[in-house]
Amino acid sequence: MPRNCIITFKTDPETKGLAAETCRALGMDLSTAMNVLLRRFVAEGGFPFWVKTGFDAETLLAFREADEIASGKKTAKRFSSVQDLVADIMEDPDEEI
């Protein structure tokens, strides 16, 4: 018969409550959810989802610029062909686009 051990960790009350609600909706309790996570962690050799540290400043600026273009606040350069795009880049390769 398998023996159980107890793992204790800290989280804030709101996260615990929301996690418990989600578990109930899935028909399980927090203990079962944590066991699922640990078993998948072992099977996958790490987290079963992508864990990232965040984006660097350049990437965040690119996202912001893309949002501005998508919302119409900023106009993006347009090219009629790939050759025109490459020619524009080669004119000044260090230029901020």
Backbone as JSON, one array per atom type, in Angstrom:
{
  "sequence": "MPRNCIITFKTDPETKGLAAETCRALGMDLSTAMNVLLRRFVAEGGFPFWVKTGFDAETLLAFREADEIASGKKTAKRFSSVQDLVADIMEDPDEEI",
  "N": [[0.84, -1.17, 0.0], [0.64, 2.18, -0.94], [2.43, 4.82, 0.65], [1.61, 7.99, 1.96], [2.9, 11.31, 1.81], [3.27, 14.54, 3.31], [3.19, 17.68, 1.82], [3.91, 21.0, 2.3], [3.12, 24.3, 1.4], [3.25, 27.85, 0.81], [0.78, 30.23, -0.1], [-1.21, 32.99, -1.26], [-4.41, 33.85, 0.25], [-6.44, 34.5, -1.65], [-5.57, 33.35, -4.09], [-5.55, 30.67, -3.32], [-8.28, 30.26, -2.79], [-9.44, 30.76, -5.35], [-8.18, 28.74, -6.8], [-9.21, 26.49, -5.49], [-11.93, 26.74, -6.15], [-11.77, 26.38, -8.94], [-10.82, 23.76, -8.97], [-13.0, 22.41, -7.79], [-14.88, 22.8, -9.79], [-13.81, 21.15, -11.66], [-14.21, 18.76, -10.49], [-12.51, 17.86, -8.46], [-10.23, 18.02, -5.64], [-7.9, 20.36, -4.07], [-5.63, 18.9, -3.3], [-5.65, 16.7, -5.04], [-5.31, 18.07, -7.46], [-2.73, 19.14, -7.1], [-1.29, 16.76, -6.98], [-1.67, 15.86, -9.59], [-0.27, 17.87, -10.96], [2.36, 17.46, -9.92], [2.87, 14.83, -10.78], [2.78, 15.16, -13.6], [4.86, 16.97, -13.83], [7.05, 15.37, -13.17], [6.82, 13.4, -15.21], [7.2, 14.94, -17.52], [9.64, 15.99, -17.13], [9.92, 18.5, -16.09], [8.1, 21.6, -15.86], [4.71, 21.22, -17.0], [3.93, 23.15, -18.72], [4.7, 26.24, -20.37], [7.11, 28.13, -18.77], [8.14, 31.3, -18.21], [10.54, 33.96, -17.92], [9.93, 36.48, -18.6], [9.66, 39.18, -20.97], [12.24, 40.85, -22.82], [13.23, 44.36, -22.87], [13.3, 45.36, -25.5], [11.61, 43.61, -26.9], [9.19, 44.08, -25.56], [8.77, 46.74, -26.31], [8.38, 46.33, -29.04], [5.99, 44.86, -28.97], [4.29, 46.84, -27.94], [4.42, 48.71, -30.01], [3.27, 47.18, -32.06], [0.67, 46.93, -31.05], [-0.1, 49.63, -31.19], [-0.08, 50.01, -33.95], [-2.03, 48.15, -34.71], [-4.27, 49.28, -33.5], [-4.56, 51.57, -34.91], [-3.3, 53.87, -34.12], [-0.78, 54.31, -34.94], [1.0, 54.36, -38.0], [2.14, 51.83, -40.11], [5.01, 51.04, -42.13], [4.52, 50.14, -45.52], [4.97, 47.72, -48.06], [5.22, 46.81, -51.48], [6.39, 44.56, -52.37], [8.61, 41.85, -51.47], [11.17, 42.38, -52.27], [11.18, 45.18, -52.3], [10.92, 45.67, -49.58], [13.33, 44.53, -48.59], [15.15, 46.17, -49.91], [14.58, 48.62, -48.67], [15.39, 48.07, -46.05], [18.11, 47.62, -46.5], [19.0, 50.12, -47.25], [19.49, 51.63, -44.94], [20.65, 49.86, -42.64], [20.9, 50.1, -39.87], [18.91, 51.7, -39.01], [16.14, 52.45, -36.93], [13.2, 50.7, -37.16]],
  "CA": [[0.0, 0.0, 0.0], [1.5, 3.37, -0.99], [2.38, 5.73, 1.79], [1.48, 9.39, 1.57], [3.67, 12.29, 2.57], [2.64, 15.85, 3.3], [3.98, 18.8, 1.31], [3.31, 22.26, 2.71], [3.65, 25.49, 0.75], [2.47, 29.06, 1.12], [0.2, 31.04, -1.16], [-2.14, 33.95, -0.67], [-5.77, 33.31, 0.38], [-7.23, 34.66, -2.88], [-5.14, 32.32, -5.05], [-6.03, 29.38, -2.81], [-9.73, 30.2, -3.0], [-9.72, 30.61, -6.78], [-7.74, 27.4, -7.2], [-10.17, 25.53, -4.94], [-13.13, 26.84, -6.98], [-11.47, 25.73, -10.22], [-10.75, 22.31, -8.72], [-14.36, 21.91, -7.59], [-15.52, 22.77, -11.11], [-13.25, 19.99, -12.37], [-14.55, 17.55, -9.74], [-11.39, 17.39, -7.64], [-9.8, 18.96, -4.61], [-6.55, 20.9, -4.29], [-4.64, 17.84, -3.15], [-5.63, 15.96, -6.31], [-4.72, 18.94, -8.48], [-1.29, 19.2, -6.87], [-0.74, 15.47, -7.38], [-1.65, 15.87, -11.06], [0.85, 18.73, -11.35], [3.63, 16.81, -9.6], [3.07, 13.67, -11.67], [3.1, 15.68, -14.94], [6.18, 17.57, -13.69], [8.0, 14.27, -13.24], [6.72, 12.76, -16.53], [7.69, 15.85, -18.56], [10.98, 16.45, -16.8], [9.8, 19.93, -15.82], [6.71, 22.06, -15.87], [3.93, 20.8, -18.17], [3.53, 24.37, -19.43], [5.85, 27.11, -20.57], [7.39, 29.08, -17.71], [9.08, 32.27, -18.76], [10.96, 35.0, -16.99], [9.43, 37.75, -19.09], [10.23, 39.65, -22.23], [13.19, 41.95, -22.67], [12.68, 45.68, -23.17], [13.11, 45.51, -26.95], [10.42, 42.86, -27.28], [8.04, 44.81, -25.03], [8.55, 47.9, -27.19], [7.82, 45.82, -30.29], [4.58, 44.55, -28.7], [3.58, 48.11, -27.8], [4.31, 49.28, -31.36], [2.28, 46.37, -32.79], [-0.65, 47.34, -30.55], [-0.4, 50.95, -31.74], [-0.39, 49.82, -35.37], [-3.31, 47.45, -34.79], [-5.35, 50.17, -33.07], [-4.61, 52.72, -35.81], [-2.61, 55.03, -33.54], [0.49, 54.46, -35.65], [0.97, 53.78, -39.34], [3.31, 51.01, -40.42], [5.47, 51.08, -43.51], [3.97, 49.08, -46.36], [5.78, 47.43, -49.23], [4.48, 46.05, -52.49], [7.08, 43.29, -52.63], [9.69, 41.52, -50.55], [12.35, 43.08, -52.76], [11.09, 46.57, -51.82], [11.2, 45.61, -48.14], [14.76, 44.31, -48.42], [15.84, 47.39, -50.36], [14.41, 49.63, -47.63], [16.24, 47.68, -44.93], [19.51, 47.76, -46.88], [19.34, 51.54, -47.34], [20.06, 52.0, -43.65], [20.37, 48.69, -41.8], [20.9, 50.43, -38.45], [17.75, 52.55, -38.74], [15.04, 51.88, -36.16], [12.01, 50.57, -38.01]],
  "C": [[0.89, 1.24, 0.0], [1.32, 4.25, 0.24], [2.3, 7.14, 1.25], [2.42, 10.24, 2.41], [2.96, 13.63, 2.43], [3.64, 16.87, 2.78], [3.22, 20.06, 1.69], [3.94, 23.39, 1.92], [2.73, 26.65, 1.02], [1.98, 29.72, -0.17], [-0.77, 32.02, -0.51], [-3.55, 33.38, -0.67], [-6.6, 33.41, -0.9], [-6.87, 33.59, -3.91], [-5.64, 30.95, -4.61], [-7.52, 29.22, -3.07], [-10.09, 30.0, -4.46], [-9.31, 29.23, -7.29], [-8.72, 26.34, -6.71], [-11.47, 25.55, -5.75], [-12.93, 26.14, -8.32], [-11.43, 24.22, -10.06], [-12.15, 21.72, -8.55], [-15.09, 21.81, -8.93], [-15.03, 21.59, -11.94], [-13.52, 18.69, -11.64], [-13.41, 17.0, -8.92], [-11.11, 18.4, -6.55], [-8.38, 19.44, -4.9], [-5.47, 19.84, -4.2], [-4.52, 17.03, -4.45], [-4.98, 16.78, -7.41], [-3.21, 19.02, -8.33], [-0.62, 17.88, -7.24], [-0.66, 15.36, -8.9], [-0.45, 16.69, -11.53], [2.19, 18.03, -11.1], [3.91, 15.61, -10.51], [3.43, 14.11, -13.1], [4.5, 16.31, -14.94], [7.26, 16.49, -13.84], [8.0, 13.66, -14.65], [7.34, 13.62, -17.63], [9.13, 16.27, -18.32], [11.02, 17.95, -16.54], [8.34, 20.31, -15.85], [5.98, 21.6, -17.13], [3.35, 21.99, -18.93], [4.76, 25.26, -19.49], [5.96, 28.11, -19.43], [8.44, 30.03, -18.25], [9.4, 33.34, -17.73], [10.44, 36.36, -17.4], [10.12, 38.13, -20.38], [11.22, 40.76, -21.96], [12.56, 43.25, -23.15], [12.41, 45.86, -24.66], [11.85, 44.8, -27.43], [9.15, 43.56, -26.79], [7.73, 46.04, -25.87], [7.93, 47.46, -28.52], [6.34, 45.47, -30.12], [3.76, 45.83, -28.63], [3.37, 48.74, -29.18], [3.27, 48.5, -32.18], [0.86, 46.72, -32.35], [-1.06, 48.69, -31.12], [-0.77, 50.86, -33.22], [-1.77, 49.19, -35.52], [-4.49, 48.36, -34.43], [-5.48, 51.41, -33.96], [-3.93, 53.96, -35.27], [-1.3, 55.32, -34.26], [0.37, 53.78, -37.0], [2.26, 53.01, -39.56], [3.72, 51.21, -41.87], [4.84, 49.91, -44.26], [4.84, 48.94, -47.59], [4.98, 46.58, -50.2], [5.16, 44.73, -52.82], [8.16, 43.07, -51.56], [10.96, 42.26, -50.96], [12.36, 44.54, -52.27], [11.4, 46.64, -50.32], [12.7, 45.48, -47.89], [15.55, 45.55, -48.82], [15.74, 48.48, -49.3], [15.31, 49.32, -46.44], [17.7, 47.94, -45.25], [19.94, 49.21, -47.03], [20.01, 52.02, -46.07], [19.78, 50.88, -42.67], [20.32, 48.98, -40.3], [19.71, 51.28, -38.04], [16.73, 51.78, -37.92], [13.81, 51.85, -37.05], [10.78, 50.75, -37.16]]
}
